[in-house]
Amino acid sequence: MIEGLKTNNKYTIKRIFKDDNNLKNFLDLNKGNIRDVVIVNIQKIMDCGDKDKLGYGMYLCPSCGNKLYVAHTCKSRFCNSCGKIMTDNWINWAQNNMLNCPYHHIIFSPPSELWLFFAANRDCLNLLFRAVSRAIMSWCEENGFIPGIVSVMHTFGATLDFHPHVHILLTEGGISENPNFDFMVWQECNFFPEKVLKERFKYYLIKYLRDWASKNKYFAPLEIKQIWKNKLKCNNLYNATQELYKIIWYVHIGEKLENAKFTTEYIGRYAKRPCISEANIIDYDRERKTISFRHKDKKTNTEKIKTMTVMEFIGRLVRHIPEKNYRMIRYYGIYANAVKNSFLELLTYQIAKLFTVARLIFSPKKILNSWRDRIIDSTGNDPLACKKCNEQMELTEIGYRTRDGTFKIYPVFS
């Protein structure tokens, strides 16, 4: 166990990457096989909080001249620190924008025989989003209403394997035309048929995958063919989907979530967080070059320990870095950006009438956009109160690195 790797009783990804050139060794071993976005995000987390790499803001006390340098952060979803901030801010945003009605949490997962296919063809993750939303929307439309849907993509399982699945927040009801009047009303619905959703999810995803394969003239690589041969006794996508059509797919309709506050906090843990919490990394064995972390086995509902080599651990981490600008959270139905604002006032009134509550029955916390807000919120102390004389410190200088790599210093005048 390496001395100095433990901080606040936990191991950090950055320190594990740095120790014994682990990251460099991984990159050398996989040269030519690593996506550009992986390199960019790894560099971001390695530089996160380094004022000489990412820049800084310098604050000066007008009374005593005391200086405070605040390093810029990387803003990468792959970073445990920045990912936590992004998750908290999303929760606060959602609590200001989601209707305060009951929800259902539903999970859609394609069969394991397709997981590696999605890892190799990441553009097809869009088809997974599309199939899930269409399965839900088609049933709701047939039953006379348009629901609100928040979809959150996860590509990882408990042991960091590549397991793409979609978490859904679905309103228990939606807007519906009033047959007696020329306007929309809120229609309640607290039952969603698991069997029907499974069949529709299967139908739409297979249809979309076959259309994609035909358009792109797809031929599976040897590794994926081997999986299909071993599990499905075939070696191409069309025949694989034929076999997969015969089995039951996984769709789990979870518990009812009573209101927007509980719902957003519940799903927030799935929204923007990195694929592993550093608190779950329990050991780094420097001599054996292994990492151990705890995870929950959902089949047995028990906590287990997973141990693997450092190279495998890094490999499993970085394959969950999404493509640049890929939207891991998407909105459909009445939450789609194109229609949301036009229905907001009507729905607020209808929700209040049905459930005897306002659109939001709580006061959402202020979105903590700045580092100062977050420190005040967590500690109660203002970091810009000078430690020497308690005067308010002022921003006087910004250091930043330009796209061409040049480091520049910009004075700020009050």
Summary of the structure (lengths in Angstrom):
residues: 414
radius of gyration: 24.6
end to end distance: 50.2
largest distance: 77.4
contacts: 1197
relative contact order: 0.18
helix: 42%
strand: 25%
